[in-house]
Amino acid sequence: MSTFATYVLLGAAIGIALASALGVLVMNDALQRLHYVSPTATLGALLIGAALAVEDLQLAVISKGLLIVVLLFGTNAVVAHATGRALYLRRQEPPEPAEERGP
């Protein structure tokens, strides 16, 4: 029974990854594409961690998988925000140079 649940969880993670890849392919703008990258790192990682926990009931394996999932959740938010901000700032008009003051 646990093998079936593992396959279902992994299949859902693969489905999310494929849907995200399709979203990235279809979108025109880099900021729009950024929204489709995040589900793979968050939901996909959570489903893979759950599949790992269902398949192997050892505490050491589950704790390592949970640590990886938490790290992916945290770093994904930071990387997505930093990437979005960098894209936003790059599109802004450059500031005009300050006038030089005489002596």
VEXMIGU-408491 format. One record per atom (N, C-alpha, C, O): atom name; z negated, y negated, x negated; residue number from 1; residue in three letters. Coordinates in pm, 1 decimal, decimal comma, always signed. Layout:
["CA"; [Z; Y; X]; NUM; "ala"]
...
REM end
This chain:
["N"; [+0,0; +120,2; -82,2]; 1; "met"]
["CA"; [+0,0; +0,0; +0,0]; 1; "met"]
["C"; [+0,0; -126,2; -86,3]; 1; "met"]
["O"; [+66,4; -224,3; -52,9]; 1; "met"]
["N"; [-73,9; -123,8; -196,6]; 2; "ser"]
["CA"; [-79,0; -243,7; -279,8]; 2; "ser"]
["C"; [+55,4; -269,8; -347,0]; 2; "ser"]
["O"; [+89,0; -385,0; -374,4]; 2; "ser"]
["N"; [+132,0; -165,5; -373,8]; 3; "thr"]
["CA"; [+263,1; -184,3; -434,4]; 3; "thr"]
["C"; [+356,8; -256,7; -338,8]; 3; "thr"]
["O"; [+434,0; -342,7; -381,2]; 3; "thr"]
["N"; [+351,2; -223,1; -211,0]; 4; "phe"]
["CA"; [+433,3; -290,4; -110,8]; 4; "phe"]
["C"; [+396,1; -438,1; -101,4]; 4; "phe"]
["O"; [+483,8; -524,3; -95,6]; 4; "phe"]
["N"; [+267,1; -466,9; -99,8]; 5; "ala"]
["CA"; [+221,3; -606,3; -93,6]; 5; "ala"]
["C"; [+265,1; -682,8; -218,6]; 5; "ala"]
["O"; [+300,8; -800,4; -211,0]; 5; "ala"]
["N"; [+262,0; -616,3; -331,3]; 6; "thr"]
["CA"; [+306,6; -679,7; -455,5]; 6; "thr"]
["C"; [+454,2; -714,6; -447,5]; 6; "thr"]
["O"; [+494,7; -824,4; -485,9]; 6; "thr"]
["N"; [+533,7; -622,7; -398,4]; 7; "tyr"]
["CA"; [+677,0; -648,7; -384,7]; 7; "tyr"]
["C"; [+705,2; -761,2; -285,6]; 7; "tyr"]
["O"; [+795,8; -841,6; -307,5]; 7; "tyr"]
["N"; [+629,6; -767,5; -178,8]; 8; "val"]
["CA"; [+647,4; -874,5; -80,5]; 8; "val"]
["C"; [+613,3; -1009,6; -142,8]; 8; "val"]
["O"; [+687,7; -1106,2; -125,7]; 8; "val"]
["N"; [+502,0; -1017,0; -214,8]; 9; "leu"]
["CA"; [+462,1; -1141,8; -278,8]; 9; "leu"]
["C"; [+562,9; -1184,8; -386,1]; 9; "leu"]
["O"; [+598,6; -1302,3; -394,5]; 9; "leu"]
["N"; [+607,8; -1090,7; -466,8]; 10; "leu"]
["CA"; [+707,5; -1123,5; -568,8]; 10; "leu"]
["C"; [+841,8; -1162,0; -506,6]; 10; "leu"]
["O"; [+911,0; -1250,4; -557,2]; 10; "leu"]
["N"; [+877,8; -1096,2; -398,2]; 11; "gly"]
["CA"; [+1001,1; -1132,1; -326,7]; 11; "gly"]
["C"; [+993,4; -1272,6; -269,4]; 11; "gly"]
["O"; [+1091,9; -1346,4; -272,1]; 11; "gly"]
["N"; [+876,9; -1310,1; -217,7]; 12; "ala"]
["CA"; [+860,0; -1446,2; -166,8]; 12; "ala"]
["C"; [+868,5; -1547,6; -280,0]; 12; "ala"]
["O"; [+926,2; -1654,9; -262,6]; 12; "ala"]
["N"; [+811,7; -1514,8; -396,1]; 13; "ala"]
["CA"; [+820,1; -1605,0; -511,5]; 13; "ala"]
["C"; [+965,6; -1620,8; -556,2]; 13; "ala"]
["O"; [+1008,4; -1731,3; -589,7]; 13; "ala"]
["N"; [+1040,6; -1512,6; -556,8]; 14; "ile"]
["CA"; [+1182,4; -1519,4; -593,5]; 14; "ile"]
["C"; [+1260,3; -1600,7; -490,3]; 14; "ile"]
["O"; [+1348,7; -1678,5; -526,3]; 14; "ile"]
["N"; [+1228,1; -1583,1; -362,6]; 15; "gly"]
["CA"; [+1293,1; -1661,1; -256,8]; 15; "gly"]
["C"; [+1268,2; -1810,2; -273,0]; 15; "gly"]
["O"; [+1359,4; -1890,9; -254,9]; 15; "gly"]
["N"; [+1145,3; -1847,4; -306,9]; 16; "ile"]
["CA"; [+1112,8; -1988,6; -329,3]; 16; "ile"]
["C"; [+1190,7; -2041,6; -450,2]; 16; "ile"]
["O"; [+1242,9; -2153,0; -447,2]; 16; "ile"]
["N"; [+1198,1; -1961,3; -555,5]; 17; "ala"]
["CA"; [+1272,8; -2004,6; -674,4]; 17; "ala"]
["C"; [+1421,2; -2023,0; -642,9]; 17; "ala"]
["O"; [+1482,2; -2119,5; -688,9]; 17; "ala"]
["N"; [+1479,2; -1933,2; -566,1]; 18; "leu"]
["CA"; [+1620,5; -1945,9; -529,5]; 18; "leu"]
["C"; [+1644,9; -2066,0; -438,8]; 18; "leu"]
["O"; [+1743,6; -2137,7; -455,6]; 18; "leu"]
["N"; [+1554,9; -2088,2; -342,2]; 19; "ala"]
["CA"; [+1568,8; -2203,6; -253,9]; 19; "ala"]
["C"; [+1554,5; -2333,9; -332,3]; 19; "ala"]
["O"; [+1626,2; -2430,4; -306,1]; 19; "ala"]
["N"; [+1463,0; -2336,7; -427,4]; 20; "ser"]
["CA"; [+1446,2; -2456,3; -510,2]; 20; "ser"]
["C"; [+1569,6; -2480,7; -595,8]; 20; "ser"]
["O"; [+1613,8; -2594,6; -610,5]; 20; "ser"]
["N"; [+1625,0; -2374,6; -652,1]; 21; "ala"]
["CA"; [+1746,1; -2388,9; -733,5]; 21; "ala"]
["C"; [+1862,4; -2439,2; -648,2]; 21; "ala"]
["O"; [+1941,6; -2521,4; -694,3]; 21; "ala"]
["N"; [+1873,2; -2391,7; -526,6]; 22; "leu"]
["CA"; [+1978,1; -2438,8; -436,5]; 22; "leu"]
["C"; [+1957,0; -2586,2; -402,6]; 22; "leu"]
["O"; [+2052,8; -2663,4; -397,3]; 22; "leu"]
["N"; [+1831,8; -2624,9; -379,8]; 23; "gly"]
["CA"; [+1802,1; -2765,5; -352,8]; 23; "gly"]
["C"; [+1837,2; -2855,1; -469,0]; 23; "gly"]
["O"; [+1890,9; -2964,2; -449,6]; 23; "gly"]
["N"; [+1807,3; -2810,4; -590,4]; 24; "val"]
["CA"; [+1842,7; -2888,2; -709,2]; 24; "val"]
["C"; [+1994,5; -2900,4; -721,0]; 24; "val"]
["O"; [+2045,5; -3005,5; -759,6]; 24; "val"]
["N"; [+2065,5; -2795,1; -688,5]; 25; "leu"]
["CA"; [+2210,9; -2794,9; -697,4]; 25; "leu"]
["C"; [+2274,6; -2888,9; -595,1]; 25; "leu"]
["O"; [+2375,7; -2952,9; -624,1]; 25; "leu"]
["N"; [+2216,5; -2897,2; -476,9]; 26; "val"]
["CA"; [+2276,0; -2974,5; -367,8]; 26; "val"]
["C"; [+2245,9; -3124,1; -378,3]; 26; "val"]
["O"; [+2329,7; -3206,1; -340,9]; 26; "val"]
["N"; [+2129,6; -3160,3; -427,7]; 27; "met"]
["CA"; [+2089,2; -3301,0; -430,4]; 27; "met"]
["C"; [+2172,5; -3381,3; -530,0]; 27; "met"]
["O"; [+2217,7; -3329,4; -632,0]; 27; "met"]
["N"; [+2191,4; -3508,9; -497,9]; 28; "asn"]
["CA"; [+2274,0; -3596,2; -581,1]; 28; "asn"]
["C"; [+2193,1; -3675,0; -683,1]; 28; "asn"]
["O"; [+2242,2; -3703,3; -792,4]; 28; "asn"]
["N"; [+2071,9; -3710,3; -649,3]; 29; "asp"]
["CA"; [+1991,4; -3800,5; -730,4]; 29; "asp"]
["C"; [+1885,4; -3722,8; -807,8]; 29; "asp"]
["O"; [+1835,2; -3621,0; -760,1]; 29; "asp"]
["N"; [+1851,7; -3770,5; -926,2]; 30; "ala"]
["CA"; [+1752,3; -3702,4; -1009,4]; 30; "ala"]
["C"; [+1613,8; -3703,7; -944,9]; 30; "ala"]
["O"; [+1539,5; -3606,2; -956,5]; 30; "ala"]
["N"; [+1578,3; -3812,8; -877,3]; 31; "leu"]
["CA"; [+1448,1; -3817,3; -809,3]; 31; "leu"]
["C"; [+1442,8; -3718,5; -692,2]; 31; "leu"]
["O"; [+1337,6; -3660,6; -665,3]; 31; "leu"]
["N"; [+1553,2; -3699,1; -623,9]; 32; "gln"]
["CA"; [+1557,6; -3600,5; -517,0]; 32; "gln"]
["C"; [+1548,2; -3459,0; -574,4]; 32; "gln"]
["O"; [+1482,6; -3372,6; -516,2]; 32; "gln"]
["N"; [+1612,6; -3435,7; -686,6]; 33; "arg"]
["CA"; [+1606,0; -3304,7; -750,9]; 33; "arg"]
["C"; [+1464,4; -3271,7; -795,8]; 33; "arg"]
["O"; [+1423,5; -3155,6; -795,1]; 33; "arg"]
["N"; [+1390,9; -3373,7; -834,3]; 34; "leu"]
["CA"; [+1254,3; -3354,7; -881,8]; 34; "leu"]
["C"; [+1165,8; -3293,2; -773,5]; 34; "leu"]
["O"; [+1074,3; -3216,7; -804,1]; 34; "leu"]
["N"; [+1192,5; -3326,0; -647,8]; 35; "his"]
["CA"; [+1115,1; -3269,4; -537,9]; 35; "his"]
["C"; [+1138,5; -3119,0; -522,3]; 35; "his"]
["O"; [+1050,4; -3047,4; -474,6]; 35; "his"]
["N"; [+1253,0; -3072,4; -560,9]; 36; "tyr"]
["CA"; [+1284,5; -2930,6; -545,3]; 36; "tyr"]
["C"; [+1239,5; -2845,0; -662,7]; 36; "tyr"]
["O"; [+1242,2; -2722,3; -653,9]; 36; "tyr"]
["N"; [+1198,9; -2906,6; -770,6]; 37; "val"]
["CA"; [+1151,1; -2831,0; -885,7]; 37; "val"]
["C"; [+1004,8; -2790,2; -867,6]; 37; "val"]
["O"; [+963,1; -2684,5; -915,0]; 37; "val"]
["N"; [+928,1; -2873,5; -799,8]; 38; "ser"]
["CA"; [+783,7; -2851,4; -787,4]; 38; "ser"]
["C"; [+742,6; -2723,8; -712,9]; 38; "ser"]
["O"; [+647,9; -2658,6; -756,9]; 38; "ser"]
["N"; [+807,0; -2684,6; -604,1]; 39; "pro"]
["CA"; [+760,3; -2563,9; -534,2]; 39; "pro"]
["C"; [+762,2; -2437,3; -618,7]; 39; "pro"]
["O"; [+678,3; -2349,2; -600,2]; 39; "pro"]
["N"; [+856,2; -2427,5; -710,2]; 40; "thr"]
["CA"; [+861,3; -2308,4; -794,0]; 40; "thr"]
["C"; [+739,0; -2300,2; -883,6]; 40; "thr"]
["O"; [+682,3; -2192,6; -902,3]; 40; "thr"]
["N"; [+698,4; -2413,4; -939,0]; 41; "ala"]
["CA"; [+583,4; -2414,0; -1029,4]; 41; "ala"]
["C"; [+451,5; -2402,0; -955,6]; 41; "ala"]
["O"; [+353,0; -2356,8; -1014,0]; 41; "ala"]
["N"; [+446,3; -2441,1; -829,2]; 42; "thr"]
["CA"; [+319,9; -2433,9; -755,8]; 42; "thr"]
["C"; [+313,5; -2309,2; -668,4]; 42; "thr"]
["O"; [+232,6; -2219,8; -693,4]; 42; "thr"]
["N"; [+397,4; -2302,7; -567,4]; 43; "leu"]
["CA"; [+392,3; -2188,7; -475,7]; 43; "leu"]
["C"; [+436,5; -2058,6; -542,5]; 43; "leu"]
["O"; [+378,5; -1952,7; -518,7]; 43; "leu"]
["N"; [+538,9; -2068,0; -625,6]; 44; "gly"]
["CA"; [+584,6; -1948,1; -696,2]; 44; "gly"]
["C"; [+477,0; -1892,1; -787,9]; 44; "gly"]
["O"; [+455,5; -1771,0; -793,2]; 44; "gly"]
["N"; [+409,9; -1980,6; -859,9]; 45; "ala"]
["CA"; [+302,1; -1936,3; -948,6]; 45; "ala"]
["C"; [+185,9; -1877,8; -868,6]; 45; "ala"]
["O"; [+125,7; -1778,4; -909,2]; 45; "ala"]
["N"; [+155,0; -1939,4; -755,9]; 46; "leu"]
["CA"; [+47,0; -1888,0; -671,8]; 46; "leu"]
["C"; [+79,9; -1748,5; -618,0]; 46; "leu"]
["O"; [-6,3; -1660,6; -616,4]; 46; "leu"]
["N"; [+202,4; -1728,6; -574,8]; 47; "leu"]
["CA"; [+242,6; -1597,1; -523,0]; 47; "leu"]
["C"; [+244,9; -1491,2; -633,0]; 47; "leu"]
["O"; [+205,6; -1376,9; -610,0]; 47; "leu"]
["N"; [+290,2; -1528,3; -750,8]; 48; "ile"]
["CA"; [+290,2; -1432,7; -861,4]; 48; "ile"]
["C"; [+147,5; -1398,6; -902,0]; 48; "ile"]
["O"; [+117,5; -1283,1; -932,2]; 48; "ile"]
["N"; [+58,8; -1498,6; -903,2]; 49; "gly"]
["CA"; [-82,5; -1472,5; -932,0]; 49; "gly"]
["C"; [-146,5; -1382,5; -827,5]; 49; "gly"]
["O"; [-226,8; -1295,2; -860,4]; 49; "gly"]
["N"; [-110,6; -1404,0; -701,4]; 50; "ala"]
["CA"; [-162,9; -1317,7; -594,9]; 50; "ala"]
["C"; [-109,6; -1175,4; -609,1]; 50; "ala"]
["O"; [-183,2; -1079,2; -587,1]; 50; "ala"]
["N"; [+17,2; -1161,4; -645,5]; 51; "ala"]
["CA"; [+73,8; -1028,0; -666,8]; 51; "ala"]
["C"; [+3,9; -958,2; -782,2]; 51; "ala"]
["O"; [-20,9; -837,8; -776,6]; 51; "ala"]
["N"; [-27,4; -1032,5; -885,5]; 52; "leu"]
["CA"; [-99,6; -976,4; -999,5]; 52; "leu"]
["C"; [-239,1; -929,7; -958,2]; 52; "leu"]
["O"; [-285,1; -823,6; -1000,2]; 52; "leu"]
["N"; [-305,5; -1010,3; -875,5]; 53; "ala"]
["CA"; [-439,7; -974,4; -829,8]; 53; "ala"]
["C"; [-436,7; -852,2; -737,9]; 53; "ala"]
["O"; [-527,6; -769,3; -741,8]; 53; "ala"]
["N"; [-332,6; -840,9; -655,5]; 54; "val"]
["CA"; [-323,0; -726,3; -564,4]; 54; "val"]
["C"; [-291,5; -598,7; -641,9]; 54; "val"]
["O"; [-345,8; -492,5; -611,3]; 54; "val"]
["N"; [-205,5; -608,4; -740,5]; 55; "glu"]
["CA"; [-161,7; -489,8; -814,4]; 55; "glu"]
["C"; [-268,7; -437,9; -910,5]; 55; "glu"]
["O"; [-290,6; -317,0; -919,4]; 55; "glu"]
["N"; [-334,7; -527,8; -981,8]; 56; "asp"]
["CA"; [-431,4; -486,5; -1082,3]; 56; "asp"]
["C"; [-566,5; -548,0; -1048,2]; 56; "asp"]
["O"; [-581,7; -670,0; -1052,8]; 56; "asp"]
["N"; [-663,0; -466,3; -1014,8]; 57; "leu"]
["CA"; [-791,7; -515,7; -967,8]; 57; "leu"]
["C"; [-893,9; -533,8; -1079,7]; 57; "leu"]
["O"; [-1013,7; -539,8; -1052,0]; 57; "leu"]
["N"; [-850,6; -542,6; -1203,1]; 58; "gln"]
["CA"; [-943,6; -566,5; -1312,8]; 58; "gln"]
["C"; [-977,5; -714,5; -1319,2]; 58; "gln"]
["O"; [-890,0; -799,9; -1305,1]; 58; "gln"]
["N"; [-1104,6; -744,2; -1340,3]; 59; "leu"]
["CA"; [-1150,9; -882,6; -1340,9]; 59; "leu"]
["C"; [-1086,2; -964,2; -1451,9]; 59; "leu"]
["O"; [-1053,5; -1081,1; -1431,4]; 59; "leu"]
["N"; [-1067,4; -904,3; -1568,9]; 60; "ala"]
["CA"; [-1007,2; -978,1; -1681,1]; 60; "ala"]
["C"; [-863,2; -1018,7; -1649,4]; 60; "ala"]
["O"; [-822,1; -1130,2; -1681,4]; 60; "ala"]
["N"; [-788,0; -931,1; -1588,1]; 61; "val"]
["CA"; [-648,4; -960,5; -1554,8]; 61; "val"]
["C"; [-641,4; -1068,0; -1446,7]; 61; "val"]
["O"; [-560,7; -1160,5; -1455,5]; 61; "val"]
["N"; [-725,4; -1055,5; -1345,7]; 62; "ile"]
["CA"; [-725,8; -1152,6; -1236,7]; 62; "ile"]
["C"; [-768,6; -1290,0; -1287,5]; 62; "ile"]
["O"; [-710,3; -1391,2; -1248,5]; 62; "ile"]
["N"; [-868,6; -1294,6; -1373,1]; 63; "ser"]
["CA"; [-916,5; -1423,8; -1423,0]; 63; "ser"]
["C"; [-811,9; -1492,2; -1511,4]; 63; "ser"]
["O"; [-796,6; -1614,2; -1505,5]; 63; "ser"]
["N"; [-740,6; -1415,7; -1592,2]; 64; "lys"]
["CA"; [-633,4; -1475,0; -1673,6]; 64; "lys"]
["C"; [-520,0; -1524,9; -1586,0]; 64; "lys"]
["O"; [-465,5; -1632,6; -1610,5]; 64; "lys"]
["N"; [-484,1; -1448,8; -1485,5]; 65; "gly"]
["CA"; [-379,9; -1492,7; -1392,4]; 65; "gly"]
["C"; [-420,8; -1617,4; -1316,5]; 65; "gly"]
["O"; [-339,4; -1707,4; -1295,7]; 65; "gly"]
["N"; [-547,1; -1623,4; -1274,7]; 66; "leu"]
["CA"; [-597,4; -1741,2; -1204,1]; 66; "leu"]
["C"; [-597,0; -1863,2; -1295,0]; 66; "leu"]
["O"; [-564,5; -1973,3; -1250,5]; 66; "leu"]
["N"; [-632,3; -1845,1; -1420,8]; 67; "leu"]
["CA"; [-630,5; -1955,4; -1515,9]; 67; "leu"]
["C"; [-489,2; -2009,5; -1534,4]; 67; "leu"]
["O"; [-469,2; -2130,8; -1539,3]; 67; "leu"]
["N"; [-392,8; -1921,2; -1544,4]; 68; "ile"]
["CA"; [-253,8; -1964,0; -1559,7]; 68; "ile"]
["C"; [-206,0; -2039,5; -1435,8]; 68; "ile"]
["O"; [-137,2; -2140,9; -1447,6]; 68; "ile"]
["N"; [-242,3; -1990,4; -1317,2]; 69; "val"]
["CA"; [-202,5; -2057,5; -1193,5]; 69; "val"]
["C"; [-264,2; -2196,9; -1185,5]; 69; "val"]
["O"; [-196,2; -2292,5; -1148,2]; 69; "val"]
["N"; [-391,8; -2209,4; -1219,9]; 70; "val"]
["CA"; [-458,1; -2340,5; -1216,8]; 70; "val"]
["C"; [-394,0; -2435,5; -1317,5]; 70; "val"]
["O"; [-373,1; -2552,8; -1286,8]; 70; "val"]
["N"; [-362,8; -2386,7; -1436,3]; 71; "leu"]
["CA"; [-296,8; -2471,0; -1536,5]; 71; "leu"]
["C"; [-158,2; -2516,4; -1490,0]; 71; "leu"]
["O"; [-120,5; -2631,8; -1510,7]; 71; "leu"]
["N"; [-83,3; -2427,2; -1428,2]; 72; "leu"]
["CA"; [+48,4; -2465,5; -1377,0]; 72; "leu"]
["C"; [+36,8; -2568,5; -1265,3]; 72; "leu"]
["O"; [+116,8; -2661,8; -1258,7]; 72; "leu"]
["N"; [-62,1; -2552,4; -1177,4]; 73; "phe"]
["CA"; [-83,1; -2649,7; -1071,1]; 73; "phe"]
["C"; [-111,9; -2787,4; -1130,2]; 73; "phe"]
["O"; [-53,0; -2887,1; -1088,5]; 73; "phe"]
["N"; [-201,8; -2792,2; -1226,8]; 74; "gly"]
["CA"; [-240,8; -2920,2; -1285,5]; 74; "gly"]
["C"; [-129,4; -2985,0; -1365,2]; 74; "gly"]
["O"; [-102,3; -3104,1; -1349,8]; 74; "gly"]
["N"; [-65,3; -2907,6; -1449,7]; 75; "thr"]
["CA"; [+39,8; -2966,0; -1533,7]; 75; "thr"]
["C"; [+164,6; -3000,6; -1453,8]; 75; "thr"]
["O"; [+235,2; -3095,2; -1488,8]; 75; "thr"]
["N"; [+193,3; -2927,2; -1348,5]; 76; "asn"]
["CA"; [+310,9; -2957,0; -1267,4]; 76; "asn"]
["C"; [+297,7; -3094,0; -1203,1]; 76; "asn"]
["O"; [+394,2; -3170,3; -1200,0]; 76; "asn"]
["N"; [+180,9; -3125,8; -1152,3]; 77; "ala"]
["CA"; [+161,4; -3256,2; -1089,7]; 77; "ala"]
["C"; [+177,4; -3368,8; -1191,4]; 77; "ala"]
["O"; [+240,2; -3470,6; -1162,4]; 77; "ala"]
["N"; [+121,5; -3350,8; -1308,6]; 78; "val"]
["CA"; [+129,9; -3454,5; -1411,8]; 78; "val"]
["C"; [+273,9; -3470,8; -1460,9]; 78; "val"]
["O"; [+322,2; -3583,2; -1474,9]; 78; "val"]
["N"; [+341,2; -3361,3; -1486,7]; 79; "val"]
["CA"; [+478,7; -3368,4; -1536,6]; 79; "val"]
["C"; [+572,9; -3426,9; -1430,4]; 79; "val"]
["O"; [+660,2; -3507,1; -1463,6]; 79; "val"]
["N"; [+556,4; -3388,4; -1305,1]; 80; "ala"]
["CA"; [+641,4; -3442,8; -1199,5]; 80; "ala"]
["C"; [+619,2; -3592,8; -1184,7]; 80; "ala"]
["O"; [+715,2; -3668,1; -1168,6]; 80; "ala"]
["N"; [+494,8; -3636,6; -1189,9]; 81; "his"]
["CA"; [+466,4; -3779,7; -1177,7]; 81; "his"]
["C"; [+522,6; -3856,8; -1297,6]; 81; "his"]
["O"; [+584,5; -3961,8; -1280,0]; 81; "his"]
["N"; [+501,9; -3806,5; -1416,9]; 82; "ala"]
["CA"; [+550,8; -3874,8; -1536,7]; 82; "ala"]
["C"; [+703,6; -3880,0; -1538,8]; 82; "ala"]
["O"; [+761,2; -3981,4; -1578,1]; 82; "ala"]
["N"; [+768,7; -3773,4; -1497,7]; 83; "thr"]
["CA"; [+914,2; -3771,3; -1493,8]; 83; "thr"]
["C"; [+967,9; -3869,3; -1389,8]; 83; "thr"]
["O"; [+1063,0; -3943,0; -1416,0]; 83; "thr"]
["N"; [+906,3; -3869,6; -1272,1]; 84; "gly"]
["CA"; [+948,0; -3962,9; -1168,0]; 84; "gly"]
["C"; [+928,5; -4107,5; -1208,8]; 84; "gly"]
["O"; [+1014,1; -4192,1; -1182,9]; 84; "gly"]
["N"; [+816,6; -4135,8; -1272,1]; 85; "arg"]
["CA"; [+791,5; -4273,6; -1318,0]; 85; "arg"]
["C"; [+890,3; -4313,5; -1426,8]; 85; "arg"]
["O"; [+939,7; -4426,2; -1426,8]; 85; "arg"]
["N"; [+919,4; -4223,1; -1519,0]; 86; "ala"]
["CA"; [+1015,5; -4254,7; -1624,7]; 86; "ala"]
["C"; [+1154,1; -4280,8; -1566,4]; 86; "ala"]
["O"; [+1223,3; -4372,3; -1611,0]; 86; "ala"]
["N"; [+1195,2; -4202,2; -1467,8]; 87; "leu"]
["CA"; [+1324,6; -4225,2; -1403,2]; 87; "leu"]
["C"; [+1326,1; -4358,1; -1329,3]; 87; "leu"]
["O"; [+1424,9; -4431,5; -1333,6]; 87; "leu"]
["N"; [+1216,7; -4388,2; -1262,0]; 88; "tyr"]
["CA"; [+1207,3; -4514,9; -1188,6]; 88; "tyr"]
["C"; [+1215,2; -4633,4; -1284,1]; 88; "tyr"]
["O"; [+1290,1; -4728,0; -1259,8]; 88; "tyr"]
["N"; [+1138,9; -4628,6; -1392,1]; 89; "leu"]
["CA"; [+1138,3; -4739,9; -1487,0]; 89; "leu"]
["C"; [+1271,9; -4754,0; -1558,6]; 89; "leu"]
["O"; [+1313,2; -4865,3; -1591,4]; 89; "leu"]
["N"; [+1337,9; -4645,4; -1582,3]; 90; "arg"]
["CA"; [+1467,9; -4651,4; -1650,7]; 90; "arg"]
["C"; [+1572,9; -4719,5; -1564,0]; 90; "arg"]
["O"; [+1665,1; -4782,4; -1615,9]; 90; "arg"]
["N"; [+1559,6; -4707,3; -1433,5]; 91; "arg"]
["CA"; [+1657,0; -4768,0; -1342,7]; 91; "arg"]
["C"; [+1632,1; -4916,3; -1318,6]; 91; "arg"]
["O"; [+1720,6; -4986,6; -1269,9]; 91; "arg"]
["N"; [+1514,7; -4964,0; -1351,6]; 92; "gln"]
["CA"; [+1484,1; -5105,6; -1332,4]; 92; "gln"]
["C"; [+1564,6; -5189,6; -1429,7]; 92; "gln"]
["O"; [+1602,4; -5143,4; -1537,3]; 92; "gln"]
["N"; [+1590,0; -5312,0; -1391,1]; 93; "glu"]
["CA"; [+1662,3; -5401,6; -1480,0]; 93; "glu"]
["C"; [+1572,1; -5437,1; -1597,2]; 93; "glu"]
["O"; [+1451,6; -5456,0; -1580,2]; 93; "glu"]
["N"; [+1629,8; -5446,1; -1714,7]; 94; "pro"]
["CA"; [+1545,5; -5482,3; -1830,4]; 94; "pro"]
["C"; [+1496,4; -5625,3; -1815,7]; 94; "pro"]
["O"; [+1567,1; -5710,1; -1761,4]; 94; "pro"]
["N"; [+1376,4; -5652,4; -1863,5]; 95; "pro"]
["CA"; [+1324,5; -5789,4; -1852,0]; 95; "pro"]
["C"; [+1405,4; -5884,0; -1940,0]; 95; "pro"]
["O"; [+1457,9; -5846,9; -2045,0]; 95; "pro"]
["N"; [+1412,5; -6004,9; -1893,1]; 96; "glu"]
["CA"; [+1485,0; -6104,7; -1972,2]; 96; "glu"]
["C"; [+1403,9; -6140,7; -2096,1]; 96; "glu"]
["O"; [+1281,1; -6147,0; -2090,6]; 96; "glu"]
["N"; [+1472,1; -6164,3; -2207,6]; 97; "pro"]
["CA"; [+1397,1; -6199,7; -2328,2]; 97; "pro"]
["C"; [+1328,3; -6335,0; -2310,7]; 97; "pro"]
["O"; [+1382,8; -6426,5; -2249,0]; 97; "pro"]
["N"; [+1210,5; -6345,6; -2364,8]; 98; "ala"]
["CA"; [+1135,1; -6470,2; -2356,5]; 98; "ala"]
["C"; [+1204,7; -6577,5; -2440,4]; 98; "ala"]
["O"; [+1261,1; -6549,4; -2546,1]; 98; "ala"]
["N"; [+1199,1; -6699,4; -2391,1]; 99; "glu"]
["CA"; [+1260,6; -6808,7; -2466,1]; 99; "glu"]
["C"; [+1178,0; -6834,7; -2591,6]; 99; "glu"]
["O"; [+1055,0; -6832,2; -2589,3]; 99; "glu"]
["N"; [+1248,8; -6859,4; -2699,8]; 100; "glu"]
["CA"; [+1178,2; -6887,8; -2823,0]; 100; "glu"]
["C"; [+1128,1; -7031,8; -2819,7]; 100; "glu"]
["O"; [+1199,9; -7123,6; -2780,2]; 100; "glu"]
["N"; [+1005,5; -7048,6; -2861,2]; 101; "arg"]
["CA"; [+946,8; -7181,8; -2864,1]; 101; "arg"]
["C"; [+972,3; -7245,6; -3000,4]; 101; "arg"]
["O"; [+969,2; -7179,4; -3104,1]; 101; "arg"]
["N"; [+996,9; -7372,9; -2996,8]; 102; "gly"]
["CA"; [+1019,4; -7445,6; -3120,6]; 102; "gly"]
["C"; [+888,3; -7470,1; -3195,3]; 102; "gly"]
["O"; [+780,9; -7445,7; -3140,4]; 102; "gly"]
["N"; [+895,6; -7518,1; -3320,3]; 103; "pro"]
["CA"; [+773,1; -7541,0; -3397,4]; 103; "pro"]
["C"; [+689,0; -7653,3; -3346,7]; 103; "pro"]
["O"; [+583,6; -7682,0; -3403,4]; 103; "pro"]
REM end
